[in-house]
Amino acid sequence: RIGDLAGLVAGGDVVLTNVQGLRLTAPVSLAGRVLTLAIGGALTQTGAGTVEIDRLTGSVAGTLRLDNAANRIARAGGLMAAGPLTLATDGSLLLDGALMAAGQPVSLTAGGSIAQGADGITARALSVSAGSGFALTGANDVAVLGDASSGSGDASLRTIGALALAGHLNAAGHALTLDIGGALTTAGGHVTANRLTGSAGSVTLDAPSNDIARVGTLPAPGDVTIATAHAT
């Protein structure tokens, strides 16, 4: 039973099991290795408790908050949290398996790009910040998109159901592709993009603050409404 973990260094993969919540208070250095979690409460970190690993997997029976921008997490997948799930890394992040936080928000931050395999994110809401683009094209089950920024790259998002935009979807100067399995609607959010393409059951992007320079192929069996303040 551990409350605070004051550092961990290992030359091999590590399975970290704890019957209660755990706080990382010093660096966890597992360069090139896999960290498997089995935490009986929340997992959090202090400013000094950075994480350096090749892959993060496992389960947390509460909030999973690894939000230090100095983390180095190359891959994450097969990862489940009973509470909000937050991951940050200073480089690129590959989601090579499912991220599961059913009914909870998921937040992903990467200094580089964010990419995804076939498995998806299960969450009530998703927010994203990527330094050089994001491609979340797996079987994502996300109802609400909050703030999402693609930095210096293109942005793409696929969901298996309807999606409501509640934040700023910002792909300024870049291409934005949205493949939505149901209705795509605005719920207080807006879109900035050089070019919008994709598909949806219907499209209602009617925020007057949208800044969309071009619209390409965007098939929808339902109605399509797009507003933009972009000057032509």
Disulfide bonds with the S-S distance in Angstrom:
none
